[in-house]
Amino acid sequence: MTIKELREAPKLAPLYAKALLPHSGGGGLPDTEYVRAGVEFDPAHVAAYNQVCGFRLGDELPVTYPHMLAFPLQMALMTQPDFPFPLLGMVHVANRITQRRPVRLTDTGTVRVRAENLRPHEKGRQFDVISEYTTADGPIWTEVSTYLRRGGGEGGGKREQLAAPAPKAIWRVPADIGRRYAEVSGDRNPIHLHPLTAKLFGFPSAIAHGMWTKARVLAAFEGRLPDAYTVDVRFKLPVLLPAKVAFTSWQTGGGCYRGAKRLDEGRWSGGGWAFELWAAKKPKPHLEGTITPPDATPNPR
């Protein structure tokens, strides 16, 4: 494997410009890993992120925040000339994050990003982008982002229309949340920024970032999660902005998550959580996910 060591985070504006250029690509995923060492956290940026996503301020970072560190490296990887697919048009279909212990503002560590597991999908081909944040304690945060490139698949049968569950909360998602999240994340994909730019890609209005949606859901669990866990999400239909969405959650595994036994090594026992986010007025699912022990068997992709 080729290791590309970076002294600083890649600048995102040139990478987005690069993504607009014609792309020939290669046959398989590049055998390349991007590495950035000595990564520290900016408290002001963490505070801005927390405000946009609905988290409280504290010394422990939201489980979704290290994605901010990995995202520029992911962009650099996926805009390589030998990457098999163009960046624009790829669909983020799933995201799994495992936290071995809380990531803290005082941590200094190394971020690693690589792509693997190119495989068929009923609507095309999909692959995983693996991101890790490692400190002196070892890998404490791992993310698996699954992307779909449409085309060439066999297609799937028509799926049964499910009824939306009874919501536990209704949230209003403002029209500018795409621009606000783009400001803190650097993810300025035009489908998130403005109705006019979103329409160029076939959307009737701007859509919320999938990772903002995941973060907003996890903010609803603050104070109820142990130090170590895995949160696995599948993205369904996009959230068209502005929106009103319905959130629901329930405990799984026959145990009480709030009262789960905390073990010395940071694991827990008892039940987990499942959750969903739907459109508030129509039976349209936006997101579904689970929160489980960090060593639980991952959901199949």
C-alpha positions as CSV (number, residue, x, y, z in Angstrom):
1,M,0.0,0.0,0.0
2,T,1.2,3.5,-0.8
3,I,1.2,5.9,2.2
4,K,0.7,9.6,1.5
5,E,1.7,11.6,4.6
6,L,0.2,15.1,4.8
7,R,1.5,17.9,7.0
8,E,-1.8,19.7,6.9
9,A,-5.4,19.1,5.9
10,P,-6.0,19.3,2.1
11,K,-7.6,22.5,0.9
12,L,-11.2,21.6,-0.1
13,A,-11.8,24.4,-2.7
14,P,-9.3,23.0,-5.2
15,L,-10.5,19.5,-4.6
16,Y,-14.1,20.5,-5.5
17,A,-12.8,22.2,-8.6
18,K,-10.9,19.0,-9.4
19,A,-14.1,17.0,-9.0
20,L,-15.8,19.0,-11.7
21,L,-13.2,18.0,-14.3
22,P,-13.7,15.0,-16.7
23,H,-12.7,11.8,-14.9
24,S,-11.5,8.6,-16.6
25,G,-10.8,6.7,-13.4
26,G,-9.3,3.2,-13.0
27,G,-10.6,-0.3,-12.7
28,G,-10.3,-0.9,-8.9
29,L,-9.9,1.1,-5.8
30,P,-6.4,2.7,-5.3
31,D,-4.1,1.0,-2.9
32,T,-3.4,4.2,-1.1
33,E,-3.7,5.5,2.5
34,Y,-3.7,9.1,3.4
35,V,-2.2,9.9,6.8
36,R,-2.1,13.1,8.8
37,A,-0.3,13.0,12.2
38,G,-0.2,15.5,15.0
39,V,-3.9,16.4,14.6
40,E,-5.3,18.7,17.4
41,F,-8.7,20.1,18.0
42,D,-9.8,23.8,17.7
43,P,-12.2,24.5,20.6
44,A,-13.9,27.3,18.6
45,H,-14.5,25.0,15.7
46,V,-15.9,22.3,17.9
47,A,-18.2,24.8,19.5
48,A,-19.5,26.0,16.1
49,Y,-20.1,22.4,15.1
50,N,-21.9,21.6,18.3
51,Q,-24.2,24.6,17.8
52,V,-25.1,23.6,14.2
53,C,-25.8,20.0,15.1
54,G,-27.5,20.5,18.5
55,F,-24.9,19.1,20.8
56,R,-24.0,20.6,24.2
57,L,-20.6,22.1,24.8
58,G,-18.1,19.9,26.8
59,D,-14.6,18.5,26.9
60,E,-15.7,15.3,25.1
61,L,-16.4,15.6,21.4
62,P,-19.6,14.3,19.7
63,V,-19.0,10.9,18.2
64,T,-19.6,12.4,14.7
65,Y,-17.0,15.3,15.1
66,P,-13.9,13.4,14.0
67,H,-15.5,13.1,10.6
68,M,-14.5,16.7,10.3
69,L,-10.9,15.7,10.4
70,A,-11.3,12.8,8.1
71,F,-13.4,14.5,5.4
72,P,-10.6,16.5,3.7
73,L,-8.5,13.3,3.4
74,Q,-11.5,11.4,2.0
75,M,-11.9,14.1,-0.6
76,A,-8.2,13.9,-1.5
77,L,-8.5,10.2,-1.9
78,M,-11.7,10.2,-4.0
79,T,-10.4,12.9,-6.4
80,Q,-7.3,11.0,-7.3
81,P,-6.9,10.4,-11.0
82,D,-6.9,6.7,-10.5
83,F,-10.1,6.6,-8.4
84,P,-12.6,4.4,-10.3
85,F,-15.5,6.8,-10.0
86,P,-16.1,10.6,-10.3
87,L,-16.8,12.3,-7.0
88,L,-20.0,14.0,-8.1
89,G,-22.9,11.6,-8.4
90,M,-21.7,9.2,-5.7
91,V,-24.4,8.5,-3.1
92,H,-23.6,8.2,0.6
93,V,-25.8,5.3,1.6
94,A,-24.5,4.3,5.0
95,N,-22.2,5.3,7.8
96,R,-20.9,3.3,10.8
97,I,-18.8,4.9,13.6
98,T,-17.2,3.0,16.5
99,Q,-15.9,4.9,19.5
100,R,-13.6,2.9,21.8
101,R,-13.5,5.8,24.3
102,P,-14.6,9.4,24.1
103,V,-12.5,11.7,21.9
104,R,-11.4,14.7,24.0
105,L,-10.5,18.3,23.2
106,T,-7.1,17.7,24.7
107,D,-6.3,14.6,22.5
108,T,-3.6,14.7,19.8
109,G,-3.6,11.9,17.2
110,T,-3.3,10.6,13.7
111,V,-6.0,10.4,11.0
112,R,-5.8,7.6,8.4
113,V,-8.1,7.3,5.4
114,R,-8.3,4.5,2.8
115,A,-10.9,2.9,0.5
116,E,-11.7,-0.8,0.3
117,N,-14.3,-3.5,-0.4
118,L,-15.5,-2.6,-3.9
119,R,-18.5,-4.8,-4.5
120,P,-21.7,-5.1,-6.5
121,H,-25.0,-3.4,-5.5
122,E,-28.4,-3.9,-6.9
123,K,-28.2,-0.4,-8.3
124,G,-24.6,-0.3,-9.3
125,R,-21.4,-0.7,-7.3
126,Q,-20.5,0.3,-3.7
127,F,-17.3,0.6,-1.7
128,D,-16.2,1.7,1.8
129,V,-14.1,4.6,2.9
130,I,-12.3,3.7,6.2
131,S,-11.2,6.5,8.5
132,E,-9.4,6.1,11.8
133,Y,-8.4,8.4,14.6
134,T,-5.5,7.0,16.6
135,T,-3.9,8.3,19.8
136,A,-1.4,6.8,22.2
137,D,-4.3,4.6,23.4
138,G,-4.5,3.1,19.9
139,P,-7.4,3.5,17.5
140,I,-10.2,5.1,19.5
141,W,-12.5,6.1,16.6
142,T,-13.2,4.3,13.4
143,E,-15.7,5.3,10.6
144,V,-16.9,3.2,7.7
145,S,-18.6,5.4,5.1
146,T,-20.3,3.4,2.3
147,Y,-20.8,5.0,-1.1
148,L,-22.9,3.9,-4.1
149,R,-22.0,4.5,-7.7
150,R,-25.3,4.0,-9.7
151,G,-25.3,2.2,-12.9
152,G,-24.8,-1.4,-14.1
153,G,-26.7,-3.1,-11.3
154,E,-29.4,-5.6,-11.8
155,G,-32.0,-3.5,-9.9
156,G,-34.2,-4.5,-7.0
157,G,-37.8,-5.4,-6.7
158,K,-40.4,-2.9,-5.6
159,R,-40.2,-2.6,-1.8
160,E,-43.1,-2.7,0.6
161,Q,-44.2,0.8,1.7
162,L,-44.0,0.9,5.5
163,A,-46.0,3.0,7.8
164,A,-44.2,5.7,9.7
165,P,-43.9,5.0,13.5
166,A,-45.3,7.2,16.1
167,P,-42.9,10.1,16.6
168,K,-41.2,10.9,19.9
169,A,-40.2,14.4,18.6
170,I,-40.9,16.7,15.7
171,W,-38.0,18.8,14.5
172,R,-38.1,21.7,12.1
173,V,-35.1,21.7,9.8
174,P,-34.4,25.3,8.5
175,A,-33.8,26.1,4.8
176,D,-30.2,27.3,5.5
177,I,-29.0,24.2,7.5
178,G,-27.1,23.0,4.4
179,R,-25.1,26.2,4.2
180,R,-24.6,26.3,8.0
181,Y,-23.3,22.8,8.1
182,A,-21.1,23.4,5.0
183,E,-19.5,26.3,6.8
184,V,-18.3,24.1,9.7
185,S,-17.7,20.9,7.7
186,G,-16.2,22.2,4.5
187,D,-18.7,19.9,2.6
188,R,-19.9,22.4,0.0
189,N,-21.5,19.9,-2.4
190,P,-23.9,22.1,-4.4
191,I,-26.9,19.9,-3.7
192,H,-26.8,21.1,-0.1
193,L,-26.3,24.9,-0.6
194,H,-29.2,26.4,-2.6
195,P,-32.3,25.3,-4.5
196,L,-30.9,26.5,-7.8
197,T,-27.6,24.5,-7.5
198,A,-29.5,21.5,-6.2
199,K,-31.8,21.6,-9.2
200,L,-28.8,21.2,-11.5
201,F,-28.4,17.7,-10.0
202,G,-32.1,16.8,-10.1
203,F,-33.3,17.8,-6.7
204,P,-36.3,20.1,-6.3
205,S,-34.6,22.0,-3.4
206,A,-31.4,21.8,-1.4
207,I,-31.1,18.7,0.8
208,A,-29.6,18.3,4.2
209,H,-26.2,16.6,4.6
210,G,-26.5,13.0,5.7
211,M,-23.8,13.5,8.3
212,W,-25.7,16.5,9.8
213,T,-28.8,14.3,10.0
214,K,-26.9,11.6,11.8
215,A,-25.4,14.1,14.2
216,R,-28.7,15.7,14.9
217,V,-30.2,12.4,15.8
218,L,-27.3,11.5,18.1
219,A,-27.6,14.9,19.9
220,A,-31.0,13.5,21.0
221,F,-29.2,10.7,22.9
222,E,-26.8,13.0,24.8
223,G,-26.3,11.9,28.4
224,R,-27.6,8.4,27.7
225,L,-24.8,6.7,25.9
226,P,-21.8,4.8,27.4
227,D,-18.1,5.7,26.6
228,A,-17.8,3.0,24.0
229,Y,-20.3,2.1,21.3
230,T,-21.1,1.7,17.6
231,V,-23.7,3.8,15.8
232,D,-24.7,2.5,12.4
233,V,-26.9,4.4,10.1
234,R,-28.4,3.9,6.7
235,F,-29.5,6.9,4.7
236,K,-32.8,6.6,3.0
237,L,-34.6,9.5,1.2
238,P,-33.0,12.9,1.3
239,V,-34.4,15.7,3.6
240,L,-35.6,18.4,1.3
241,L,-35.1,21.8,2.8
242,P,-36.9,23.3,4.7
243,A,-38.4,20.3,6.4
244,K,-40.3,19.0,9.3
245,V,-39.1,15.6,10.4
246,A,-40.3,13.0,12.9
247,F,-37.8,11.3,15.2
248,T,-38.5,8.0,17.0
249,S,-36.3,5.6,19.0
250,W,-36.8,2.4,21.0
251,Q,-34.6,0.1,23.2
252,T,-33.5,-3.2,21.8
253,G,-31.9,-6.4,23.0
254,G,-34.1,-6.8,26.1
255,G,-32.1,-4.5,28.3
256,C,-32.3,-0.9,29.6
257,Y,-29.6,1.2,27.9
258,R,-29.7,3.9,30.5
259,G,-29.0,1.3,33.2
260,A,-26.5,-0.8,31.2
261,K,-23.7,-2.2,33.3
262,R,-20.4,-0.3,32.6
263,L,-17.4,-2.6,32.6
264,D,-13.8,-1.6,33.4
265,E,-12.7,-1.8,29.8
266,G,-15.3,0.7,28.7
267,R,-17.8,-1.9,27.3
268,W,-21.4,-2.2,28.4
269,S,-24.1,-4.9,28.7
270,G,-27.8,-4.8,28.3
271,G,-29.9,-3.4,25.4
272,G,-29.1,-0.9,22.7
273,W,-31.1,1.5,20.7
274,A,-32.8,1.6,17.3
275,F,-34.0,4.9,15.8
276,E,-35.6,6.3,12.7
277,L,-36.2,9.7,11.1
278,W,-39.2,10.2,8.8
279,A,-40.9,13.0,7.0
280,A,-43.4,14.4,9.5
281,K,-46.3,14.7,6.9
282,K,-45.7,11.8,4.6
283,P,-44.6,8.2,5.1
284,K,-41.1,8.8,3.7
285,P,-38.1,7.5,5.7
286,H,-34.9,9.6,5.8
287,L,-32.7,7.5,8.1
288,E,-32.6,4.4,10.2
289,G,-29.9,3.3,12.6
290,T,-28.8,1.3,15.7
291,I,-26.6,1.9,18.7
292,T,-24.8,-1.3,19.9
293,P,-21.7,-2.4,21.8
294,P,-18.5,-1.6,19.9
295,D,-17.8,-5.3,19.3
296,A,-21.2,-6.2,18.0
297,T,-21.5,-7.8,14.6
298,P,-22.0,-5.0,12.1
299,N,-25.1,-4.7,10.0
300,P,-24.6,-6.1,6.5
301,R,-24.2,-3.5,3.7
